[in-house]
Amino acid sequence: MREHDDPPADNDNAGSSLPVFDDELLASDLKSIGCRTEVPFPVFGERPVWRSLRSTESPTPLRPLAVENTVWTDEWVISMHRKGSPTIPVQISAYFLRDALVFGHGYVAVRGVLVTCPDVMPAYVKSGIKNGSYDLSSFAKLPLRTIEEPCIVYAGWGVSIYGHVLIEFIPKLHILLSANVLGETRPRLLVQDDIPEWHLAMLSVQFGLTREDFIFFEPQAERILLHQAIVPTLLSRPDGFLPATQDSILAGITACKRVSGRHLPTRLYLSRSLFRGSHTRAREFIGEHLISRIAADEFGFTIVSPEQLAWPEQVSLFASATAIVGEFGSALHAAMYSQQGTRILSIGIGNITQSYIAALCGHDMAYLRVSGQLSQRFSVDATEFREIMAAHFGEQPPLAGLQPARWPMVETASFYWPTESSRPPPRPPTDVPTDFDDEAYLRMNADVREFGMDPRVHYLHHGWHEKRRWKAE
């Protein structure tokens, strides 16, 4: 690998201006070369080379909802699922590009043209560019670093968001690495230097990758010119997930294996009460502690905070589940590791992704509308929550109220927190303090008293994290 302070004069991508945003030209550049599949790796010609990795597949279409009642779910959601979704057959492939420019959040350009085709650039990224949400002008004058060796482009907007890693990054890398088109020496991955440690840990578990397998770049400080770039295509498309995504899911379950020697609950309530992500800082589920207690005490669900578990434990937990409730979002997307027939209840709907996951995996899907904005402050009606829970999951199982409120936290695997700067968040206590005063706790916390909650249960689930007082000073 070598570095240049100034771009080489004979390269079209090396100028200070950004590539042209031209869909028509892009289509003629990339789609016209689909017949050149006979060109073997690692030959990189003057034009992009398209290489088939799997046979043509159609995304799995939507299925009707398991619960169709406008009291709980908006009519348009029910109607959309009844109609299903038309799908377009596509080829699972990879692009082998000569002198590709990579910059920002995984943007790729070839000979002055930004690659925006839907098998490379997710629809939300293209939309963000067109409406001005993603500003590309700031990258125009950044210095250029040239990399000679072949590299897999493993960068993108969602690299630090768990749900996007599950549905975009892991599947496309799995298909590429398992297709046997890269030769005996596997190319290294070009990744953003802000990729989270938990993402690297996932790559270590499923693919056996170490830091030596990555080339890191700084999105805000440099652009990268790859003389030999390998760009795998997405398995998540605007009209659903390609069936080959199941191969990645099964590989993840196999790599993580089952957590042995511990009872794994089959009914999961996914709580975000302990999660504080930078991209969801403004999101607040008002009254979530009451809703979670209804799920636990009345329907036998175990309250789980997935982000506090190492990835193998998360996968094992979801693989054992038969019923899952949670807010729409990344944590619920991990239901993709759950078995066929698992019943899913999404609190709110942000987009159709969870329904596409349900279609791919054969889940029975239901949605509960929220009051307010899902991305800001929102709540749900407790009575409606009880009703849809009964309709979707049936009556509470025997001894539901005697189950532990939260799945016991276990020792987090060391690989998951490999540096001093990324220690795990504090763990919930297993019991209340020895001098816990029930009456004082209710007196000092009016909201707990008004909801009629057990003070000790509330403390274990929320109070300790919120640093609430449990006795009179």
URJOHU-V336552 format. One line per field, one symbol per residue. ss: DSSP state (H for helix, E for strand, - for the rest). phi: phi as a letter, one per 40 degrees, with the letter a starting at -180 (. if undefined). burial: # if it has 9 or more other C-alpha atoms within 8 Angstrom, else .. A space follows every 50 residues. Layout:
ss = ???
phi = ???
burial = ???
//
This chain:
ss = -----------HHH-----E--HHHHHHHHHHH---------------EE EE----E-----------------HHHHHHHHH------E--EEEEEEEE EEE---EEEE--EE--------HHHHHHHH------HHH---EEEEE--- EEE--------HHHHHHHHHHHHHHHHH---------EEEEE----HHHH HHHHHHH---HHHEEEE----EEEEEEEEEEE---EE--EE---HHHHHH HHHHHH----------EEEE-------HHH---EE--HHHHHHHHHHHH- -EEE-HHH--HHHHHHHHHH--EEEEE--HHHHHHHH-----EEEEE--- --HHHHHHHHH--EEEEE--EE----EEE--HHHHHHHHHHHH------H HH---E-------HHHH--HHH---------------HHHHHHH-HHHHH H---HHHHHHHHH----------
phi = .bbbcbccccbccccccccccbccccccccccbccccccccbcbccbcbc bcbaccbbdcccbdccbbaccbbcdccccccccgacbbcbccaabbbcfc cbafcgcbbbfgbccbcccbbddccccccccgcbccccccbccbbbbccc bccbaidccbbdcccccbcccccccccccfbbgcccccbcbccccccccc ccccccbgcbcccbbcbbdcbabbbccbbbbcccccbdbhbcdcdccccc ccccccgcccgacbcbbbbccbcccbcccbcccaccgccccccccccbbg cccbbdccbcddcccccccccbabbacciddccccdccccgccbbccgac acdccccccccgccbabbcbbhbdcbbaabccccccccccccbgcccdgd cccccbcdcbccdcccbcbccbcccdccccacdcbcbdccccccbccccc cgcccccccccbdcccfccbacc
burial = ......#...#.##...##......##.##..##.##......#...### ###...#########.#....###...#.###.##.#...########## ######################..##.##......#..##.######### #####...##.################.#..#....######..#.#.## ######..#...###.###..################.#####.##.### ###.##........#######...........#....############# ######.#####################.##########..########. ...#################...#.#####...###.###.#...#...# #.#.#.#........###.........#...#....##.###.....##. ..#.#.#########....##..
//
